[in-house]
Amino acid sequence: MINLEVRIPDTPGCLIELIKPISNNGGNIFGILHHHDKKINNMIPVNISFELNEELREKKLENIKQELRKSQIQIDNINLGIEQNNFIVILTGHVFDTDVVDTIKRLALKEIKVSELEAKFTEISEVSDVKFKFNFPESFTKEDVITEINKICQEKDLILIRS
């Protein structure tokens, strides 16, 4: 998995100019985060995750970088990260009222990292649904991680929803 961080002008068609070189070089796009709320000097940060076939990967990535530069898309970072074990769950209940930071820290002590968190709520004391994306080391199975999350859920009276 390749994660590309760029900044593009906030003008129509610029997102297409980001996607074209990846597609032209056989990239399989997994996700795009377009951060309009973080626009600075009419430039919008964008994260795009994609895969390239291992064969000629370096050459194709170099082609992508050259095409992006020609389109005047500023490349901030390219992460060729190693694929990690990860999965997504939803915790429902008084997730914030029972200290979501404590939950995250306790899981981190077990090397279970929260890579993404998404939540909507109106009042801190109301029931909320919080989506977590967890990364965990190779030495763990998904069931090991679920067991650790369930311990916290039982203690804090939260409900774990998993796929």
N, C-alpha and C positions, 0 to 999 in steps of 0.2 A: 504494500500500500504506500502510495506517495501522497503527502500532504503539501500542497503548494499554497503559500501565502503571498498574495499580491495586492496592489492598489490599482484600481481602475478609475478613470474619470466618470463622473456621474452624468453621462450622456447616453442617449439611446444607442443601442447596438454594441456597447463596449463589453457587455457580458458575453455576447456571441463571439467577439474577438478573442476572449479568454478560452472559450470552449473549443473553437475551431482547431487550433493547433494540437490539442489533446486528441480530439477525434481523428484528425488527419494522420496521426501517428499511432493509431490503434489503441488509444486509451479507453478504458472502461470506467466511466465516472460513477462514483458512489454517492457523493454528496457535495452540495455547494452551500456555503453560508455567506450571504451578502449582507454586510453590516452597515446599512444606511444610517443607523443611529450613531456611528462612529466616524462619520464623514468629516474630513479636514481638508481645507483648501480645494473643495470640489472633488476630492479623491476618496473613494470608498474601499475599505479593506474587504477582501474576499478570500475565503479559505475554500479550496477545492480538493477533494480527495479522489484519487483514481488509481487504477492499476495499469501497468504495462506488461506485456508479455516479456518474460525473462530473457528471451532471445533478442539480442540487439537493444536491450533496455537502455543502456547508457547512451547509445547513439540516438535513439528515439527521444530520450529526455533532453539531450543537447539540441536536437531539432526543435523541440517544443520551446525551449528557452530562447533560441534564436528568433523563432516566429513571434513570441511574445514581445521581445525587445523591438522588433520591427513595427509592431502595433503600438509601441510606446506604453506597454503595460509594465509597471514597476514590480519586479520580483523582490519580495522581502525575505522569504525563507523557503527552502525546499527541505522537507523531512522525508528521508527514505526509510523511515522507521520500520523496525521489525514488527511483524504482526503479533499482537498481544492477544491473550485470551480476554474476551470481554462479552458482556451481555447487558441487557436492559431489563429493569424491573420498575414497578410502580409501588410506592408505599402510600397507603391511605390511612387517614386518622389525624391525630394532632401531631403531625410530623414536626412542625415548627415549635409548637408549645412544649414538646418533649425534648427540645434542643437538637436540631438537625446537625449542628456543628459537632456536638458530642458524638452523634452517630457516625459521622464521617471520620472523626479522629479515631474512634474505637476500631473501625474497619481498617483504617490506615495502619494501625499497630499490627494488624494481621497481614499486611502487605496487599490489602484490597483497596484500590484507589478509585475514587470517584472522578471520572474524566468529564462527565457532563451531568448537569442537574437542571431540570426544567420544572417550574412550579407556577401555579396561579392560585392566589388566595385573596380574600377580602379583609379578614381579621386574623391576627396571630392566634387567637383562641379558637377559631373555627376549624372544622375538619378540612384537610387539604389533600390533594393528590399530587405526589411529587415523583417525577420520572428521574431515575438514576441510571447512568451508564457506568458500569464497573469494569475496571481492568484488574487482572490478577495474574500472579506468576504461574509458570509452567508446572510448578510443584503442586498446584491446587487443581481440583476438578471443579466444575460448575456446582456440583452438589455440595462440596466443601464450603463454597462461598455462600450458597443458599442457607446452609446450616448456621453459619455465622450471622447472617442477616436475620434469620428467624429468631435467634437468641435475643437480639436487640428488639425485634418486633414484639416478642412475648413480654419482655420487660416493660416496654413502653406502650403496650396495647395498640400496636399498629398492625395493619393488614398488608401482607406481601402479595402482590399480583405479579405473576411471571408468565412468560409465554412457554 
